[in-house]
Amino acid sequence: MYVQRRFPFKSVLIWTKRELIFFFIFATAITALYELLNIKWLQVPLAPVALVGTAVAFMVGFQNNAAYDRIWEARKIWGGIVNASRSLIITLKDSFYMHRSEALKDESEEIKIVTNRHIAWLTALRYAMRTKKEWEASYEVIHKKEEYQYHIPEYEIALENELKPHLSKEEFDYVMSKDNKPNAIISLQSKHLRKLTDEKKLWDFSLLNLQQILQELTALQGKSERIKNFPYPKQYGSIGYHFVHIFMWLLPMAIIPAFANMGLGIAKTNPFIGTYFVWLNIPFTVIVIWVFNTMLRIGLAGENPFEGSPNDVPISNISRGITRDLLQIIEEDPENLPAPIENMNYIQM
């Protein structure tokens, strides 16, 4: 996620430079054929092209709105995970019996186990969200220039190394044997809370509250998996892409007669400008096509909010924030808290 106050225009140009170069070459070729080789039939009526442009604008706008809805829904889901995670540990802390002398020691140890297991759940979930899908773009090769680089923690550290500090050996082996690792960890949490209740360490009614929170976390996990595993329908994305390119091919041939006619009128008072006025078809064509193409690219970049792009929902950063919150709730030594993930080139991951 970009956190810079404004996305620099220079960055937009760099992001779309390949298309810009192609648009310039294409518009120049059409204009040169029309003017230098005198191929005057290389033109189409403006009205149909304007209708195509209107349809493209609606289609791209719809696609961008749908893509933003996916990003915003993903962010709301992870906002819910933040709240439910805090509620789980805070509720657990206030749910132990306190009538035995060893209760405080037992309580502290059990809370620490549950907290670490929940951190393992967060870890497994964010790794699952960053698993590559065939319809997603690949961002494993980071830009060579340092000013455009960013870190994706899930691609740099193995899941096993992240889970081991938070689970017992038996739990780790159990979780790693399952396809859906976050679901396996939630199952372990539920069994552990049931065990604490059977041992009369937890209030019976507290178990109901804690189970409700686990159900909420399970629901949020399912919603996050739904966005991850169900891509934006490609028939919409592909149609928008093809429409933009049809418009791109037609536009220079639709507006070049207008510039040629304007040049003839200007030539009566200013022959030099009038002679070369038709060449203004190139920059105007490039600008219009670039605007449409950039809007299309924005929508495409937001379709998959967990693919590891700079436009992602920053689940690594969110998970680290939750981890620090939970460890502080259980009074963990500040020296043992993981450091916040720093932004790199104004990008949060």
C-alpha positions as CSV (number, residue, x, y, z in Angstrom):
1,M,0.0,0.0,0.0
2,Y,1.3,3.4,-1.0
3,V,1.4,5.8,2.0
4,Q,2.9,8.8,0.3
5,R,0.7,11.9,0.4
6,R,0.5,12.0,-3.4
7,F,1.5,9.5,-6.0
8,P,4.1,11.5,-8.0
9,F,3.4,12.2,-11.6
10,K,6.9,11.1,-12.4
11,S,6.1,7.6,-10.9
12,V,3.0,7.4,-13.1
13,L,5.0,8.1,-16.2
14,I,7.6,5.5,-15.2
15,W,4.8,3.0,-14.4
16,T,3.4,3.5,-17.9
17,K,6.5,4.3,-19.9
18,R,6.4,1.2,-22.1
19,E,2.8,2.0,-23.2
20,L,3.7,5.7,-23.7
21,I,6.6,4.8,-26.0
22,F,4.3,2.4,-28.0
23,F,1.5,5.0,-28.2
24,F,4.0,7.6,-29.5
25,I,5.4,5.3,-32.2
26,F,1.9,4.3,-33.3
27,A,0.5,7.8,-33.5
28,T,3.7,9.0,-35.3
29,A,3.4,6.1,-37.8
30,I,-0.3,6.9,-38.6
31,T,0.5,10.6,-39.0
32,A,3.5,10.0,-41.2
33,L,1.5,7.7,-43.5
34,Y,-1.2,10.3,-43.7
35,E,0.9,13.3,-44.3
36,L,4.2,12.2,-45.8
37,L,3.0,9.3,-48.0
38,N,-0.3,11.1,-48.7
39,I,-2.4,8.1,-47.7
40,K,-5.5,10.3,-47.1
41,W,-7.9,7.3,-46.9
42,L,-6.2,6.5,-43.6
43,Q,-9.1,8.0,-41.6
44,V,-12.4,7.0,-40.0
45,P,-15.5,9.0,-39.0
46,L,-15.1,10.6,-35.6
47,A,-18.7,9.9,-34.3
48,P,-18.4,6.1,-34.1
49,V,-15.0,6.4,-32.4
50,A,-16.5,8.9,-29.9
51,L,-19.2,6.3,-29.1
52,V,-16.6,3.6,-28.6
53,G,-14.7,6.0,-26.3
54,T,-17.8,6.6,-24.2
55,A,-18.4,2.8,-23.9
56,V,-14.8,2.4,-22.9
57,A,-15.0,5.1,-20.3
58,F,-18.1,3.4,-18.7
59,M,-16.5,0.0,-18.8
60,V,-13.2,1.1,-17.3
61,G,-15.0,3.1,-14.6
62,F,-17.1,0.0,-13.7
63,Q,-13.9,-2.1,-13.5
64,N,-12.2,0.4,-11.3
65,N,-15.1,0.6,-8.9
66,A,-15.3,-3.2,-8.7
67,A,-11.5,-3.4,-8.1
68,Y,-11.7,-0.7,-5.3
69,D,-14.6,-2.6,-3.7
70,R,-12.4,-5.7,-3.5
71,I,-9.5,-3.7,-1.9
72,W,-11.8,-2.0,0.6
73,E,-13.6,-5.2,1.5
74,A,-10.2,-6.9,2.1
75,R,-9.1,-4.0,4.3
76,K,-12.4,-4.1,6.3
77,I,-11.9,-7.9,6.8
78,W,-8.4,-7.4,8.2
79,G,-9.6,-4.5,10.4
80,G,-12.1,-7.0,11.8
81,I,-9.2,-9.4,12.5
82,V,-7.4,-6.7,14.4
83,N,-10.4,-6.1,16.7
84,A,-11.3,-9.8,17.2
85,S,-7.6,-10.6,18.0
86,R,-7.5,-8.0,20.7
87,S,-10.9,-9.1,22.1
88,L,-9.8,-12.8,22.2
89,I,-6.8,-12.1,24.5
90,I,-8.4,-9.4,26.6
91,T,-11.5,-11.7,27.2
92,L,-9.2,-14.6,28.0
93,K,-7.3,-12.6,30.6
94,D,-10.5,-11.9,32.5
95,S,-11.9,-15.4,32.3
96,F,-9.8,-17.4,34.7
97,Y,-10.8,-18.6,38.2
98,M,-8.7,-16.9,40.9
99,H,-9.5,-19.1,43.9
100,R,-6.3,-21.1,44.0
101,S,-2.8,-20.0,45.0
102,E,-1.2,-21.3,41.8
103,A,-3.9,-19.7,39.7
104,L,-1.9,-16.6,38.7
105,K,1.0,-18.7,37.5
106,D,-1.2,-21.1,35.6
107,E,-3.2,-18.2,34.1
108,S,-0.1,-16.4,32.9
109,E,1.3,-19.6,31.2
110,E,-2.0,-20.5,29.6
111,I,-2.6,-17.0,28.3
112,K,0.9,-17.0,26.8
113,I,0.3,-20.3,25.0
114,V,-3.0,-19.1,23.5
115,T,-1.5,-15.7,22.5
116,N,1.4,-17.4,20.7
117,R,-0.9,-19.8,19.0
118,H,-3.0,-16.9,17.8
119,I,0.1,-15.2,16.5
120,A,0.8,-18.4,14.6
121,W,-2.7,-18.2,13.1
122,L,-2.1,-14.7,11.9
123,T,1.2,-15.8,10.4
124,A,-0.3,-18.8,8.6
125,L,-3.2,-16.7,7.3
126,R,-1.0,-14.0,5.8
127,Y,1.2,-16.6,4.2
128,A,-1.9,-18.2,2.7
129,M,-3.0,-14.9,1.4
130,R,0.3,-14.3,-0.3
131,T,0.4,-17.7,-2.0
132,K,0.6,-17.3,-5.7
133,K,-2.4,-17.9,-7.9
134,E,-2.2,-18.3,-11.7
135,W,-4.4,-15.2,-12.3
136,E,-2.2,-12.9,-10.2
137,A,0.7,-10.9,-11.3
138,S,4.2,-12.0,-10.1
139,Y,6.1,-9.6,-7.9
140,E,8.8,-11.9,-6.8
141,V,11.4,-10.1,-8.9
142,I,11.7,-6.7,-7.3
143,H,12.7,-3.6,-9.3
144,K,16.4,-3.3,-9.8
145,K,16.4,0.4,-8.9
146,E,16.6,0.9,-5.2
147,E,14.1,3.8,-5.2
148,Y,11.4,1.4,-6.4
149,Q,12.2,-1.6,-4.2
150,Y,10.0,-3.0,-1.4
151,H,10.1,-6.0,0.9
152,I,7.5,-8.8,0.9
153,P,8.2,-10.7,4.2
154,E,6.3,-13.8,3.1
155,Y,8.7,-14.3,0.1
156,E,11.8,-13.8,2.2
157,I,11.2,-16.0,5.2
158,A,9.9,-19.6,5.1
159,L,6.6,-20.2,6.9
160,E,8.1,-23.0,9.0
161,N,10.6,-20.6,10.5
162,E,7.9,-18.2,11.4
163,L,5.6,-20.8,13.0
164,K,8.1,-22.7,15.1
165,P,8.6,-20.1,17.8
166,H,4.8,-19.9,18.5
167,L,3.8,-23.6,18.5
168,S,4.8,-26.7,20.4
169,K,6.5,-29.4,18.4
170,E,3.3,-31.5,18.4
171,E,1.2,-28.6,17.3
172,F,3.7,-27.6,14.6
173,D,3.8,-31.1,13.1
174,Y,0.0,-31.2,13.2
175,V,-0.4,-27.8,11.5
176,M,2.2,-28.5,8.8
177,S,0.4,-31.7,7.9
178,K,-2.8,-29.8,7.0
179,D,-3.6,-28.0,3.7
180,N,-5.5,-25.2,5.5
181,K,-3.0,-24.3,8.2
182,P,-4.9,-21.3,9.7
183,N,-8.0,-23.5,10.1
184,A,-5.9,-26.2,11.9
185,I,-4.6,-23.6,14.3
186,I,-8.1,-22.3,15.1
187,S,-9.1,-25.9,15.8
188,L,-6.2,-26.2,18.3
189,Q,-7.3,-23.0,20.0
190,S,-10.9,-24.3,20.4
191,K,-9.7,-27.6,21.8
192,H,-7.4,-25.9,24.3
193,L,-10.1,-23.5,25.5
194,R,-12.4,-26.5,26.0
195,K,-9.7,-28.3,28.0
196,L,-9.2,-25.3,30.2
197,T,-12.9,-25.2,30.9
198,D,-13.1,-28.9,31.7
199,E,-10.2,-28.3,34.2
200,K,-12.2,-25.6,35.8
201,K,-9.7,-23.0,35.0
202,L,-12.1,-21.0,32.8
203,W,-15.6,-19.9,33.5
204,D,-18.2,-21.8,31.6
205,F,-19.8,-18.7,30.3
206,S,-16.5,-17.3,29.3
207,L,-15.9,-20.3,27.0
208,L,-19.1,-19.3,25.1
209,N,-17.7,-15.8,24.6
210,L,-14.3,-17.0,23.5
211,Q,-15.9,-19.5,21.1
212,Q,-17.9,-16.7,19.6
213,I,-14.7,-14.8,19.0
214,L,-13.1,-17.9,17.4
215,Q,-16.2,-18.2,15.2
216,E,-15.8,-14.5,14.2
217,L,-12.1,-15.1,13.4
218,T,-13.1,-18.2,11.3
219,A,-15.7,-16.1,9.4
220,L,-13.1,-13.4,8.7
221,Q,-10.6,-15.9,7.5
222,G,-13.2,-17.4,5.2
223,K,-14.0,-13.9,3.8
224,S,-10.4,-13.2,3.2
225,E,-10.0,-16.6,1.5
226,R,-13.0,-15.8,-0.7
227,I,-11.3,-12.7,-2.1
228,K,-8.0,-14.5,-2.5
229,N,-9.5,-17.6,-4.2
230,F,-12.1,-15.9,-6.4
231,P,-10.6,-13.6,-9.0
232,Y,-12.2,-10.6,-10.5
233,P,-14.2,-12.1,-13.4
234,K,-11.9,-12.1,-16.4
235,Q,-14.6,-11.6,-18.9
236,Y,-15.0,-8.0,-17.5
237,G,-11.3,-7.3,-17.2
238,S,-10.6,-8.8,-20.6
239,I,-13.4,-6.9,-22.4
240,G,-12.2,-3.6,-20.8
241,Y,-8.6,-4.4,-22.0
242,H,-9.8,-5.2,-25.6
243,F,-12.1,-2.1,-25.7
244,V,-9.3,0.2,-24.7
245,H,-7.0,-1.2,-27.4
246,I,-9.7,-1.0,-30.1
247,F,-10.2,2.7,-29.1
248,M,-6.4,3.1,-29.3
249,W,-6.2,1.8,-32.8
250,L,-9.1,4.0,-34.1
251,L,-8.4,7.3,-32.3
252,P,-5.5,8.7,-34.3
253,M,-7.3,7.9,-37.6
254,A,-10.4,9.6,-36.3
255,I,-8.9,12.9,-35.2
256,I,-6.2,13.4,-37.9
257,P,-8.7,14.8,-40.5
258,A,-9.7,17.5,-37.9
259,F,-6.1,18.6,-37.4
260,A,-5.5,18.5,-41.2
261,N,-8.5,20.8,-41.8
262,M,-7.5,23.1,-39.0
263,G,-4.0,23.3,-40.5
264,L,-5.5,24.4,-43.9
265,G,-7.4,27.2,-42.2
266,I,-4.4,28.4,-40.2
267,A,-2.1,28.2,-43.3
268,K,-4.0,31.2,-44.8
269,T,-2.7,33.5,-42.1
270,N,0.4,31.5,-40.9
271,P,1.7,29.2,-43.6
272,F,4.5,27.7,-41.4
273,I,2.2,26.7,-38.5
274,G,-0.5,25.5,-40.9
275,T,1.8,23.3,-42.8
276,Y,2.9,21.3,-39.7
277,F,-0.3,21.6,-37.7
278,V,-1.4,18.1,-38.6
279,W,1.5,16.7,-36.6
280,L,-0.2,17.9,-33.4
281,N,-2.2,14.7,-33.9
282,I,0.6,12.8,-32.3
283,P,0.7,14.4,-28.8
284,F,-3.1,14.7,-28.6
285,T,-3.5,11.1,-29.5
286,V,-0.9,10.0,-27.0
287,I,-2.4,12.0,-24.2
288,V,-5.9,10.7,-24.7
289,I,-4.9,7.0,-25.2
290,W,-2.5,7.3,-22.2
291,V,-5.3,8.6,-19.9
292,F,-7.6,5.7,-20.9
293,N,-4.8,3.1,-20.6
294,T,-3.7,4.5,-17.2
295,M,-7.3,4.2,-15.8
296,L,-7.4,0.6,-17.1
297,R,-4.0,-0.1,-15.4
298,I,-5.3,1.3,-12.1
299,G,-8.2,-1.1,-12.1
300,L,-6.1,-4.1,-13.1
301,A,-3.6,-3.2,-10.3
302,G,-6.3,-3.4,-7.7
303,E,-8.1,-6.6,-8.7
304,N,-6.1,-8.8,-6.3
305,P,-5.4,-7.2,-2.9
306,F,-3.1,-10.0,-1.6
307,E,-0.9,-10.7,-4.6
308,G,2.3,-9.0,-3.3
309,S,2.0,-5.8,-5.3
310,P,2.6,-2.2,-3.9
311,N,-1.2,-1.8,-4.1
312,D,-1.8,-4.7,-1.7
313,V,-3.7,-4.5,1.6
314,P,-0.7,-4.3,4.0
315,I,-1.4,-7.6,5.8
316,S,2.3,-8.0,6.9
317,N,2.2,-4.6,8.6
318,I,-1.2,-5.3,10.1
319,S,-0.2,-8.7,11.5
320,R,3.0,-7.2,13.0
321,G,0.8,-4.5,14.7
322,I,-1.6,-7.1,16.1
323,T,1.4,-9.2,17.4
324,R,2.8,-6.2,19.2
325,D,-0.6,-5.3,20.7
326,L,-1.2,-8.9,22.0
327,L,2.2,-9.2,23.5
328,Q,1.8,-5.9,25.3
329,I,-1.6,-7.0,26.6
330,I,0.0,-10.1,28.3
331,E,2.7,-7.8,29.7
332,E,5.5,-9.3,27.6
333,D,9.0,-7.8,28.1
334,P,9.3,-4.8,25.7
335,E,12.7,-6.1,24.6
336,N,11.0,-9.2,23.2
337,L,8.5,-7.3,21.1
338,P,9.1,-7.6,17.3
339,A,10.0,-4.3,15.8
340,P,7.4,-2.5,13.6
341,I,7.8,-3.1,9.9
342,E,9.2,0.0,8.4
343,N,7.9,1.4,5.1
344,M,10.3,1.1,2.2
345,N,10.0,3.8,-0.5
346,Y,6.5,4.8,0.9
347,I,5.2,1.2,0.6
348,Q,3.6,-0.8,3.4
349,M,3.3,-4.6,2.9
